[in-house]
């Protein structure tokens, strides 16, 4: 039997065992995955949904199996914790498990990433041990033979204290949206350029300045965009790209803040640059396709974010008509029957950030369209179908994945931030009902867990064009560290979560 057939056979045998345990009362109750092997088999897990829930006071136990022989023992151990473990252990501990940690995951960081964001207080390896170590978490090893008895003995001494890692994640979750927004607004963008990424940071830094009354934040934005306001730098090079056109949203936002004596003539320059961006955003290379885009869902946000703003101007009202018509055309091509968006016609996969781009583009245009606009109903239906679809695909901890409908793909920070933003805006403005509130709150906690105290962010998909295969999206690098894209989207989500929290 080939390695591929062996791996798939093991997964096929293990899944029904996990599903049977998941159906038992209590947690863990969700069968998911932590990645895939090189043979394309999912690395199956069974999880609880409380990793980022501060209301759950139990200590968190993660059980990991080392090798085929350990998988059955891990399943038995989870079943024991859920059913016949002494009451004191069941009161003190909540468990997640990876029955078999394979030696050949496609992503060498996948297993550590999964364990980390289970926020464990204790990791128990079943088997020979030495599979993986996660900083800040004690690890114990027990044999596969007699694993239940060994686990009972290990836990009988009572609940241990909270691990350093769990404490770190818990502290991140205690921060209010404005606390995270301040952290990110001061840090990003690291590299000021005319692109949608710095522009999202700048626009939301201005929002934060207005909310907090901190004039230094507007001063920071002005200093960073001053080379373009003064004409020292040109907006575009020889080739115009929609990612850069989207950067002009900052100029409308800056001018909309009103005249400020500290920035003489800046408003007039900002309006001129915003108008230039609006003209380019509205251009089509063929009916229903933005001229400077790639034909991807990205275009829905890149153009929509600009046209939603310039469309409010008296002499550019046609921009909203263009935005609504072209976004509807993109939806006709890219939205699937289940409500999710494929990234592109030649990239027929539900990329996480691609769905975020679609959602944010719809959000921007819907927020600007008059209630009686003839295209509003159609766009609202597209938006609602997407929100229902992504809610159904939300991971147990509240994040969204690199590939939305693939439980084995990593939990991706920017997709989580973008979809959270669009969902929170819709719930706040009444486009969707309040039943979405728990999903929004879970997503917020997942996002907060992925923003470190120094403002760096965790697991942001690198820049990604349209790709022909699912594996192309699956293998895109996850960046951890200072990242302008991830920081911008987390700042946007923080400001939207602040507005959402005020109406609860």
Residue pairs with C-beta under 8 A, 6 or more apart in sequence:
1 9
3 38
3 39
4 39
4 40
4 41
6 39
7 37
7 39
7 40
7 41
7 102
8 39
8 40
8 41
10 41
10 68
10 71
10 100
11 41
11 42
11 44
14 44
14 71
14 75
14 99
14 100
15 31
15 44
17 72
17 75
18 31
18 44
18 46
18 75
18 99
19 31
21 28
21 46
21 75
21 78
21 79
21 82
22 28
22 29
22 30
22 31
22 46
23 29
24 79
24 82
24 83
25 82
26 82
26 90
27 48
27 49
27 50
27 82
27 94
27 95
28 46
28 47
28 48
28 78
28 82
28 94
28 95
28 96
28 97
29 48
29 49
30 46
30 47
30 48
30 49
30 396
31 44
31 45
31 46
31 47
32 44
32 45
32 46
32 47
32 395
32 396
32 407
33 42
33 43
33 44
33 45
33 407
33 408
34 43
34 45
34 98
34 105
34 110
34 111
34 113
34 114
34 408
35 42
35 43
35 105
35 106
35 107
35 110
35 111
35 114
35 408
35 409
35 410
36 42
36 43
36 105
36 106
36 408
36 474
37 43
37 102
37 104
37 105
37 106
38 104
38 105
38 106
39 104
41 102
42 407
42 408
43 98
43 100
43 101
43 102
43 105
43 110
43 111
43 114
43 408
44 98
44 99
44 100
45 96
45 97
45 98
45 99
45 114
46 78
46 96
46 97
46 99
47 96
47 118
47 396
47 397
48 94
48 95
48 96
48 396
49 396
49 397
49 398
49 442
50 56
50 58
50 94
51 60
51 96
51 117
51 118
51 119
51 169
51 396
51 397
51 449
52 119
52 169
52 173
52 397
52 398
52 442
52 445
52 446
52 448
52 449
53 445
54 170
54 173
54 174
56 94
58 91
58 92
58 93
58 94
58 159
59 92
59 93
59 94
59 121
59 122
59 159
59 160
59 162
60 93
60 94
60 95
60 96
60 118
60 119
60 120
60 121
60 122
60 166
61 81
61 93
61 94
61 95
61 96
61 120
61 121
61 122
61 123
61 124
61 155
62 95
62 96
62 97
62 98
62 115
62 118
62 120
62 122
62 123
62 124
63 74
63 77
63 78
63 95
63 96
63 97
63 98
63 123
63 124
63 126
63 151
64 74
64 97
64 98
64 101
64 111
64 115
64 123
64 124
64 125
64 126
64 131
64 132
65 71
65 73
65 74
65 97
65 98
65 99
65 100
65 101
65 125
65 126
65 127
65 144
66 101
66 125
66 126
66 127
66 128
66 129
66 130
66 131
67 100
67 127
67 128
67 144
68 100
69 127
69 144
70 99
70 100
70 126
70 127
70 144
70 147
71 99
71 100
72 99
72 144
73 126
73 127
73 144
73 145
73 147
73 148
74 97
74 98
74 99
74 100
74 126
74 147
75 97
75 99
76 147
76 148
77 97
77 126
77 147
77 148
77 151
78 95
78 97
80 148
80 151
80 152
81 89
81 90
81 93
81 95
81 151
82 90
82 95
85 152
85 155
86 152
86 156
88 158
89 152
89 155
89 156
92 155
92 158
92 159
93 155
93 159
96 118
96 120
98 111
98 114
98 115
101 111
101 131
101 132
105 111
106 474
106 475
107 113
107 410
107 475
107 478
109 478
110 410
111 131
111 132
112 132
112 134
113 410
113 411
113 459
113 478
115 123
115 132
115 134
115 137
116 134
116 165
117 169
117 397
117 411
117 449
119 165
119 166
119 169
119 170
119 449
120 134
120 137
120 163
120 165
120 166
121 137
121 138
121 160
121 161
121 162
121 163
121 166
122 137
122 138
122 139
122 140
122 160
122 163
123 134
123 137
123 138
123 139
123 140
124 139
124 140
124 141
124 142
124 151
124 154
125 131
125 139
125 140
125 141
125 142
126 141
126 142
126 143
126 144
126 147
127 141
127 143
127 144
128 141
129 139
129 141
130 141
133 139
134 165
135 164
135 165
136 163
136 164
136 165
136 168
137 163
137 164
137 165
137 166
138 160
138 163
140 154
142 150
142 151
142 154
143 150
162 170
169 449
171 453
172 448
172 449
172 451
172 452
172 453
173 445
173 448
173 449
175 448
176 498
177 444
177 494
177 495
177 497
177 498
177 501
178 208
178 211
178 212
178 494
178 498
180 448
180 451
180 490
180 491
180 494
181 204
181 208
181 491
181 494
181 495
181 498
182 208
182 212
183 451
183 453
183 455
184 201
184 451
184 455
184 487
184 488
184 490
184 491
184 494
185 201
185 204
185 205
185 208
185 217
185 220
185 491
186 220
186 455
187 455
187 482
187 487
188 198
188 201
188 455
188 484
188 487
188 488
188 491
189 197
189 198
189 201
189 202
189 224
189 484
189 487
189 488
190 482
190 484
190 487
191 198
191 484
192 198
192 224
192 225
193 247
194 228
194 233
194 235
194 236
194 244
194 247
194 248
195 243
195 244
195 246
195 247
196 243
196 246
196 247
196 249
196 301
196 302
196 305
197 484
197 485
197 488
198 224
198 247
198 250
198 484
198 488
199 246
199 247
199 248
199 249
199 250
200 488
200 489
200 491
200 492
201 484
201 487
201 488
201 491
202 221
202 224
202 225
202 250
202 253
202 254
203 249
203 250
203 253
203 492
204 488
204 491
204 492
204 494
204 495
205 217
205 218
205 220
205 221
205 491
206 217
206 218
206 221
206 253
206 254
206 257
207 495
208 214
208 217
208 491
208 495
209 215
209 216
209 217
209 218
209 221
210 257
211 495
211 498
218 257
218 260
219 262
221 250
221 254
222 229
222 254
222 262
222 263
222 266
225 250
225 251
225 254
226 232
226 266
227 233
228 234
228 235
228 251
228 273
229 251
229 266
229 269
229 270
229 273
230 269
231 269
235 244
235 247
235 248
235 273
235 276
235 277
236 244
236 245
240 280
240 292
241 292
242 281
242 290
242 292
242 293
242 294
242 298
242 299
242 302
242 303
243 298
243 302
245 277
245 280
245 281
245 292
245 302
245 303
245 306
246 277
246 281
246 301
246 302
246 303
246 305
246 306
247 277
248 273
248 274
248 276
248 277
248 278
248 280
248 281
248 306
249 274
249 277
249 305
249 306
249 309
251 269
251 270
251 271
251 273
251 274
251 277
252 270
252 271
252 274
252 277
252 306
252 309
252 310
253 309
254 266
254 267
254 270
255 267
255 270
255 271
255 274
256 309
258 267
259 267
260 266
260 267
274 306
274 309
274 310
275 310
275 313
275 316
277 306
277 310
278 306
278 307
278 309
278 310
278 311
278 313
278 316
278 319
280 291
280 292
281 290
281 292
281 302
281 303
281 306
281 307
281 310
281 319
282 303
282 307
282 318
282 319
282 322
282 323
283 290
283 291
283 292
284 290
284 291
284 322
284 326
285 291
287 329
288 325
288 326
288 329
288 330
288 333
289 295
289 299
289 326
289 329
290 299
290 302
290 303
290 326
293 299
293 302
293 303
294 344
294 465
294 466
295 344
295 345
295 466
296 343
296 344
296 347
296 354
296 357
296 465
296 466
297 330
297 334
297 341
297 342
297 343
297 344
297 351
297 354
297 355
297 357
297 358
297 361
298 354
298 357
299 330
299 357
299 361
300 327
300 330
300 357
300 358
300 360
300 361
300 362
301 356
301 357
301 358
301 360
301 361
301 364
302 357
302 361
303 323
303 326
303 361
304 323
304 327
304 360
304 361
304 362
304 364
304 365
305 360
305 361
305 364
307 319
307 320
307 322
307 323
307 365
308 320
308 323
308 364
308 365
308 367
308 368
309 368
310 316
310 319
311 317
311 318
311 319
311 320
311 321
311 323
311 368
312 320
312 368
313 319
320 365
320 368
320 369
320 373
321 375
323 365
323 368
324 365
324 369
324 373
324 375
324 376
324 379
325 375
327 361
327 362
327 365
327 379
327 382
328 375
328 378
328 379
328 382
330 358
331 341
331 358
331 379
331 382
333 345
334 341
334 342
334 343
334 344
334 345
334 358
335 341
335 342
335 358
335 382
335 385
335 386
336 342
336 350
338 389
339 385
339 386
339 387
339 388
339 389
339 390
340 350
340 355
340 386
340 389
340 390
340 393
340 404
340 405
341 350
341 354
341 355
341 358
341 386
342 348
342 349
342 350
342 354
343 349
343 350
343 351
343 354
343 466
343 467
343 473
344 354
344 466
346 466
346 468
347 354
347 466
347 467
347 468
347 472
347 473
349 403
349 467
349 469
349 470
349 472
349 473
350 403
350 404
350 405
351 402
351 403
351 404
351 464
351 473
352 400
352 401
352 402
352 403
352 404
352 409
352 412
352 414
352 415
352 416
352 461
353 412
353 414
353 415
353 418
353 461
353 464
355 386
355 390
355 400
355 404
355 415
355 418
355 419
356 400
356 414
356 415
356 417
356 418
356 419
356 422
356 489
357 418
358 386
359 383
359 386
359 387
359 390
359 418
359 419
359 421
359 422
359 423
360 418
360 421
360 422
362 379
362 382
362 383
362 386
362 422
363 383
363 421
363 422
363 425
363 426
365 379
366 376
366 379
366 380
366 383
366 431
367 425
367 429
369 375
369 376
369 379
370 376
380 431
383 422
383 426
383 431
384 426
384 431
384 432
387 422
387 423
387 426
387 432
387 436
389 404
390 400
390 404
390 419
390 423
391 423
391 436
391 439
393 400
393 401
393 404
393 405
394 400
394 439
394 442
394 443
395 401
395 407
395 411
395 446
397 411
397 442
397 445
397 446
397 449
398 416
398 439
398 441
398 442
398 443
398 444
398 445
398 446
399 411
399 412
399 413
399 416
399 443
399 446
399 447
399 450
400 411
400 412
400 415
400 416
400 419
400 443
401 407
401 409
401 410
401 411
401 412
401 415
402 409
402 410
402 411
402 412
402 415
402 461
402 473
402 474
402 476
402 478
403 409
403 470
403 473
403 474
404 415
406 470
406 474
408 474
409 473
409 474
410 459
410 478
411 446
411 450
411 459
412 459
412 460
412 461
412 478
413 447
413 450
413 451
413 457
413 458
413 459
413 460
413 486
413 489
413 490
414 460
414 461
414 485
414 486
414 489
415 461
416 443
416 446
416 447
416 450
416 493
417 447
417 486
417 489
417 490
417 492
417 493
418 489
418 492
418 493
419 443
420 440
420 443
420 444
420 447
420 493
420 496
420 497
421 489
421 492
421 493
421 496
423 432
423 436
423 439
423 440
423 443
424 440
424 493
424 496
424 497
424 499
424 500
425 431
425 496
425 499
425 500
426 432
426 436
427 433
427 434
427 436
427 437
427 440
427 500
428 499
428 500
428 503
437 504
440 497
440 500
444 493
444 497
447 490
447 493
450 457
450 458
450 459
450 490
451 457
451 458
451 490
452 458
455 482
455 487
456 480
456 481
456 482
456 483
457 479
457 480
457 481
457 482
457 483
457 486
457 487
457 490
458 480
459 478
459 479
459 480
460 478
460 479
460 480
460 483
460 485
460 486
461 476
461 477
461 478
461 479
462 476
462 477
462 478
462 479
463 485
464 473
464 476
467 473
479 486
